[in-house]
Amino acid sequence: MTRKIGLLGGTFDPIHHGHLIAAEDVRIQLSLDEVLFIPARQSPLKQDRQSSPVEDRLAMAELAVASNPYFGVSRVELERGLPSYTVETVRYLIEQLGPGVILYFMVGLDQAAQLPRWKDPDALMDICRLVFMSRPGWSPPDFETLEAYIPRSRERTMLVKVSAIGISSTEIRRRVATGISIKYMVPEAVEEYILSHRLYRE
């Protein structure tokens, strides 16, 4: 039987309710059997900022998804070398998950313009469906421009509207660093982890 699995990669520094709500929206609309969150060891496009240790980000992700039986966390980025190229991660997961799996890689609309900078985006679209998630302030992709770099982009991607939740990991880190509460921005267990491990303190 075919299984439909969503993949949501990201730094997740930290994971927050915006990530979880978007993933649940996509899961419901595309009738996915499971969504795997994949904390990146180091994003090739975010080398200008040192992320928290991947072990901490994985632990927070696992705490965040624990209450949803449809969610899981993949440790694939701990098993592979640097940097975290999406196409290589997806190929690895295809080998691990075996036949009969259709993968849907989920990205925010803000990443659409960055696709030509990704490693082998054409190959990525051949091995999984790319799902653009709508975000406040972002218009649908400019497919005419995108297809100049990546042929058949329009037919190999889909757009899913998700709930607009104005939370960012950057804002959460800033609030923690300045002693402002992050209650209700992240799951309670994630908040407790951040405080007990003294993450994001200046």
N, C-alpha and C positions, 0 to 999 in steps of 0.2 A: 504494500500500500504506500502511495506517495505521501510524504510528509512535507509540510510547508513550514520553513523555519526562518524567522526574521533575525537579522544580525544588526545590532546597534553598537558601532564602535565609537570610541571617544576617549578623551583623557580622563573624564569623570573625576575631576579634582576640585570639589567632590561631586559625586552623583547627587542629583536633587529631584524634587517632585516634577519639575518640568520634563526631565528625561523619562521618568516613569509614566507620566500621563501620556506623552507623545507615543511611547512604545505600546501602551495599552490601546490607544486609539487606532494605531496601525494594525495591531493584532486583531482587533474586532473587525475592522473594515476589510481586511484581506483574508479573514478566516484562517489565521496562522495557528499552527499547532503549538508553537513555542517561539519565544524570543530570547536570544542569547545576547547578553551585554558583554562587550569585549574591551576591557580597559587596555589602552595602548601602552606599551612599555615606553616609547618615545615617538611622538608624531613627527614625521619628516617635515611637516609644514609649521611646527611649533617649536623649533629648536632654539628660538630666542628666549624661551622661558624654561627654567628648570622645574619640572613637575615634582610633586611629592613622590616618595618611593612607590613603585607599582604595587608592592605588597599591601601598603595602606589603602591604595585606591581599590584594589581587588577586595580587601576586607570590607570596605564601606559599601561596595556594590553588592556583595553577598548579603550583607545586613539589609540593604534596601529592598532586595527582591524576595527575601525569605517568605513573605506572606502571600506571594502570588504563585500558584502552582504552574502557571504558564511561563514564568520567567526563570532564567538561569544565568549563570555567569561562566564565561569561558576563560580558562587560564592559558589560552593559546599563545599569548604574547610573552608569557614566562618561559614557554617551551621553545620559542624561536629566537633568533638573533635580532639585532638592531639593523636598521630602523623598522618601524611598523608599516610596511607597505600593504595596503588593503588587498591588492590582487594576490599577493603571496599568502596572506592570511586566509583568504577565501579558498584558494587552492588547497591549502593545508586542511581546512575544515571539511572540504569535499572528500578528501582522502579519509579523514577520521570518521565522518558520519556515514560514509558508504553510499551505495546506490539507493535510488528511490527518494532522494531529497531534493527539493527545490528551495534555493536560498534567495532571500530578499534582503539586500543590503540597504539599510535605512540611513539617510543623511538629511541634514537640514538644507532648506533652500539656499541658505547663505553659502553652501559649499558648491552649488551648481557652477558658478563662475570659476571656481578653483579646479574643476575637473581636468582641464587640459594640463595642469601642473602635476596631476597624479601620475604614478607609474603605471603604464599600460592600461589606460582607462578603456580602450577598445576591447582588450582581452577581458577586462573585468566584466563588461557588459555581456560578453559571450558566455560567461560561466555563472552569472546570477542576474536577477532582476534588480535594477537600481530604483529605490523608492525615495523620491524627494518629499520631505515633510514640510508643509507650509509653516512659515514663521511670520510673526507680526513685522510689517514693514518691508517684506520681501515679495517681489512679483514672481510669477512663473518664469522658468528659465527662458532665456533667449535662444531658442533652438536653432535659429538660422545661423547665429554666431557659433554655437556649440558644435553644430554639424560640420562646420568648416574645419574643426580640429578632430572631431570624433564622428565618423560616418554613422548614420542611422540612429543617432542619439534619441530622437523622439520616439521611435518605435520600440526601443529597448529600455525605456524608463517609464515610470508612472509617478503621478502626483497624488499625494494623500493629504487631505486637510486635517490637521490636528488642533486640539484645543490650545488657545493662545495663553501661555503661562509665562509671565514676565519675570523669570528667575534666571540668574546666570551664576556660573561657578565663580567668575571673577568677583561679582558683588558679594557672594558668600565669603570668599577669602578676605575681602576688604573688611567686611563687618567683623569677622572673627579677629582680625589683626587689630581692630580698633575697639574691641570689647563690646560690640553691639550684638544683640540677640539674633540668632538665625532660626529660632523656633518657627515651625510650620513651613520653612523653606526646604528642609530636608526631613526624611523620616527620623523619628525620635532616636532610633538606635544609631543612626549616622551622626546625629548631633552629639550623642554621648561619646561616640568614638573620637570625634574631632576634639572634643574638650578633654577627654581623658588622655589622649595621646599628644595633646598640645600642638596640634597641626595649625599651620597658618599664623603662628604667633610671630610678631616682628622681633 
